[in-house]
């Protein structure tokens, strides 16, 4: 088992190296010259060249990449072109709203989707099953921003039950913090609920056909015990996998959701950096999102060693 864990940890190193190379190459792949953007439309070629030299863009690609990696090793993601602040400082200022949104969405989605998938498998072929799968299709089909606007219009503008936008730090109170996250979490979690519910249903249907389930029924075990103690436990591996994979949906959806609900998080920072072509900020955010995704997948692999008895090497 320890050899397996060590192999999985070491396998993340080349992955992050490739990600780092791609992220740094964004500066050259993306259209436009950052120096020309900073200088403005009225700048002369000499002014643009001076800015290029000050940013180090006139040096060879490998030299720039090596210098950038060296700074990464020292946890330096560079400096924003437009604000002049360190990228790490900008991320630190915006990370709480994004983390809060993702955590609340994850908790709500898992708490709703897993029971829905279990009930759909239990009532397979019935009206309940069809209704749950219809909701799953809806969750997959409707874009996050459409769901967000509908929720904001209904619950914030028409009913005035919840705030329409903004974010309240958790230090100012648990309920004000949670109140601002209810609508964004529901909007972001729709596709996540649909994904987990479908996988849970499919896995449970397969598990419920196994011999040990029939044996449990023959012994008089109740339906709840069969579903949640026997079947769901053995169906956990695919469900945990899709929950981890869905983190990518949360990261990508947070960009749209934070824009719709005006949440000052990393997603909003990403949109602002792209619009201004603030390449150091874009590079730092893409690298951070990639690292989180790799870390989550590594955590899933490590969970396998606990829930899958076949992994003992």
C-alpha positions in Angstrom: 0.0 0.0 0.0 2.8 2.4 0.9 4.5 1.7 -2.5 1.2 2.5 -4.2 0.8 5.8 -2.3 4.4 6.8 -3.1 4.0 6.1 -6.8 0.9 8.2 -7.0 2.6 11.1 -5.2 5.6 10.9 -7.5 3.3 10.7 -10.5 2.0 14.2 -9.8 5.5 15.8 -10.3 5.6 15.4 -14.1 2.0 16.3 -14.4 2.6 19.6 -12.6 5.7 20.2 -14.7 3.7 19.9 -17.9 1.0 22.2 -16.4 3.6 24.8 -15.4 5.1 24.8 -19.0 1.6 25.2 -20.5 0.7 28.0 -18.1 3.9 29.9 -18.8 3.4 29.4 -22.5 0.0 31.3 -22.3 2.0 34.5 -22.5 3.1 33.5 -26.0 0.1 31.6 -27.2 -2.4 34.3 -26.4 -2.9 37.0 -29.0 -1.6 40.5 -28.3 1.5 41.9 -26.8 1.3 42.6 -23.0 3.8 45.4 -23.4 1.6 47.1 -26.0 -1.5 46.6 -23.8 0.2 48.3 -20.9 1.6 51.1 -23.0 -1.7 52.0 -24.6 -2.8 52.9 -28.1 -0.8 56.2 -28.2 2.6 54.7 -27.2 5.5 54.7 -29.6 7.4 51.5 -30.5 10.3 52.8 -28.3 7.9 53.0 -25.3 6.6 49.5 -26.0 10.2 48.2 -26.2 11.1 49.7 -22.9 8.2 48.0 -21.2 9.1 44.7 -22.8 12.6 45.1 -21.4 11.3 46.0 -17.9 9.1 42.9 -18.0 11.9 40.7 -19.3 9.9 39.8 -22.4 13.0 40.4 -24.6 14.9 37.5 -23.1 14.9 34.0 -24.6 11.9 31.7 -23.8 13.8 29.1 -21.8 15.6 31.9 -19.8 12.2 33.4 -18.9 10.7 30.0 -18.1 13.6 29.1 -15.8 13.4 32.4 -14.0 9.6 31.9 -13.6 10.0 28.4 -12.2 12.7 29.6 -9.8 10.3 32.2 -8.5 7.6 29.5 -8.2 9.8 27.4 -6.0 10.0 30.4 -3.7 6.2 30.8 -3.8 6.4 33.9 -5.9 3.8 34.0 -8.6 4.9 37.4 -9.9 3.3 40.8 -9.8 0.1 42.1 -11.4 0.8 44.3 -14.4 -2.1 46.7 -13.7 -2.4 46.8 -9.9 1.3 46.4 -9.1 0.4 44.0 -6.2 1.9 40.5 -5.8 -0.3 37.8 -7.4 -0.1 35.8 -4.1 -1.6 38.8 -2.3 -4.4 39.2 -4.8 -5.2 35.4 -4.5 -5.1 35.6 -0.7 -7.6 38.5 -0.7 -10.1 36.7 -3.0 -9.7 33.0 -1.8 -12.2 33.1 1.0 -15.4 33.7 -1.1 -14.4 31.1 -3.6 -13.6 28.5 -1.0 -16.8 29.2 0.8 -18.8 28.9 -2.4 -17.2 25.6 -3.3 -17.5 24.1 0.2 -21.2 25.0 0.5 -21.9 23.8 -3.0 -20.1 20.5 -2.4 -21.9 19.8 0.9 -25.3 20.7 -0.5 -24.7 18.7 -3.8 -23.5 15.5 -2.0 -26.3 15.7 0.6 -28.9 16.0 -2.1 -27.5 13.9 -5.0 -26.6 10.7 -3.1 -30.0 10.2 -1.5 -31.6 11.0 -4.9 -29.5 8.4 -6.7 -30.2 5.8 -4.0 -34.0 6.4 -4.2 -33.9 6.4 -8.0 -32.2 3.0 -8.0 -34.6 1.7 -5.4 -37.6 2.9 -7.3 -36.1 2.0 -10.7 -38.6 2.2 -13.5 -41.2 4.1 -11.5 -42.5 7.7 -11.8 -40.1 8.7 -9.0 -37.1 7.3 -10.9 -38.2 9.1 -14.1 -38.7 12.4 -12.2 -35.2 12.2 -10.6 -33.6 11.4 -14.0 -35.6 14.2 -15.6 -34.1 16.6 -13.0 -30.7 15.2 -13.8 -31.1 15.9 -17.5 -32.3 19.5 -16.7 -29.2 20.0 -14.5 -26.9 18.9 -17.3 -28.7 20.8 -20.0 -29.2 24.3 -18.5 -26.1 26.5 -18.3 -25.1 27.8 -14.8 -25.6 31.4 -15.7 -29.2 30.7 -16.8 -30.0 29.0 -13.5 -28.3 31.8 -11.6 -30.3 34.5 -13.3 -33.6 32.6 -12.8 -32.9 32.1 -9.1 -31.8 35.7 -8.6 -35.0 36.9 -10.4 -37.4 34.7 -8.4 -35.9 34.5 -4.9 -34.1 37.9 -4.7 -36.0 40.3 -6.9 -39.6 39.0 -6.8 -39.9 37.3 -3.4 -37.0 39.3 -1.8 -36.1 36.3 0.4 -32.4 36.3 -0.3 -29.7 38.9 -1.3 -29.2 39.2 -5.1 -25.5 39.6 -5.1 -22.3 40.2 -3.0 -20.5 38.3 -0.3 -20.4 38.6 3.5 -17.2 37.3 5.2 -17.8 34.5 7.7 -16.2 36.7 10.4 -19.3 38.9 10.3 -21.7 36.1 11.2 -22.6 32.6 10.1 -26.1 33.4 8.8 -25.2 36.5 6.8 -22.3 34.5 5.3 -24.5 31.5 4.4 -27.4 33.7 3.2 -25.2 35.2 0.5 -24.1 31.7 -0.7 -27.5 29.9 -0.9 -28.4 31.1 -4.4 -24.9 30.8 -5.9 -24.4 27.4 -4.4 -27.7 26.1 -5.8 -26.9 27.5 -9.3 -23.5 26.1 -9.3 -24.5 22.8 -7.7 -27.3 21.8 -10.2 -24.9 20.2 -12.7 -23.0 18.6 -9.9 -26.1 17.1 -8.3 -27.2 15.8 -11.7 -23.8 14.1 -12.2 -23.6 12.5 -8.8 -27.2 11.4 -8.8 -26.8 9.6 -12.2 -23.6 7.8 -11.2 -25.1 6.9 -7.8 -28.2 5.4 -9.5 -26.2 3.4 -12.0 -23.8 2.1 -9.4 -26.6 1.2 -7.0 -28.5 -0.6 -9.7 -25.5 -2.9 -10.3 -24.8 -3.5 -6.6 -28.4 -4.3 -5.8 -28.2 -7.3 -8.1 -25.4 -8.9 -6.2 -25.8 -12.1 -4.2 -25.0 -10.6 -0.8 -27.9 -8.1 -1.2 -30.3 -11.0 -1.9 -28.8 -12.8 1.2 -29.4 -9.7 3.3 -33.0 -9.5 2.2 -33.5 -13.2 3.0 -32.1 -12.6 6.5 -34.8 -10.0 7.0 -32.6 -6.9 6.8 -34.8 -3.8 6.3 -34.8 -1.8 3.1 -33.0 1.1 4.6 -30.2 -1.1 5.9 -29.8 -2.8 2.5 -29.7 0.5 0.7 -27.4 2.5 2.9 -25.4 0.0 4.9 -24.8 -2.8 2.4 -25.3 -1.4 -1.2 -24.2 2.2 -0.8 -21.0 1.1 1.1 -19.9 -1.1 -1.8 -20.9 1.4 -4.4 -18.8 4.1 -2.7 -15.7 3.9 -5.0 -17.3 5.2 -8.2 -19.3 7.8 -6.3 -16.2 9.1 -4.6 -14.4 9.2 -7.9 -17.1 11.3 -9.6 -17.3 13.6 -6.6 -13.6 14.3 -7.0 -13.8 14.7 -10.8 -16.7 17.1 -10.2 -14.3 19.5 -8.4 -13.3 20.6 -11.9 -16.9 21.5 -12.6 -16.9 23.6 -9.4 -13.7 25.4 -10.4 -15.0 26.2 -13.9 -18.5 27.0 -12.8 -17.3 29.3 -10.0 -16.0 31.7 -12.7 -19.5 32.1 -14.2 -21.3 32.0 -10.9 -19.2 34.7 -9.2 -19.7 36.9 -12.2 -23.5 36.5 -12.1 -23.8 37.1 -8.3 -21.0 39.7 -8.1 -19.0 37.6 -5.6 -15.4 39.0 -5.2 -13.7 35.6 -5.4 -11.0 34.0 -7.6 -13.5 33.5 -10.4 -14.2 37.2 -10.6 -10.5 37.9 -10.4 -9.9 35.5 -13.3 -12.5 37.3 -15.5 -11.0 40.7 -14.7 -7.5 39.5 -15.4 -8.5 38.0 -18.8 -10.3 41.2 -19.8 -7.2 43.3 -18.9 -4.7 40.7 -20.2 -3.0 40.7 -16.9 -0.9 37.7 -17.7 0.9 37.2 -14.3 -2.5 37.0 -12.6 -3.9 34.6 -15.3 -0.8 32.4 -15.0 -1.0 32.3 -11.2 -4.7 31.5 -11.2 -4.5 28.7 -13.8 -1.6 27.2 -12.0 -3.5 27.3 -8.7 -6.6 25.7 -10.2 -4.6 23.0 -11.9 -2.7 22.3 -8.6 -6.0 22.0 -6.7 -7.4 19.6 -9.3 -4.3 17.4 -9.3 -4.3 17.4 -5.5 -8.0 16.4 -5.4 -7.3 13.5 -7.8 -4.3 12.4 -5.6 -6.6 12.5 -2.6 -9.1 10.2 -4.4 -6.3 7.8 -5.3 -5.3 7.7 -1.6 -8.9 7.1 -0.6 -8.9 4.1 -2.8 -6.3 2.5 -0.6 -8.8 2.7 2.3 -12.1 1.6 0.5 -10.8 -0.8 -2.1 -9.4 -4.0 -0.5 -7.7 -5.0 -3.8 -5.1 -2.3 -3.4 -2.5 -3.6 -1.0 0.8 -3.0 -2.9 
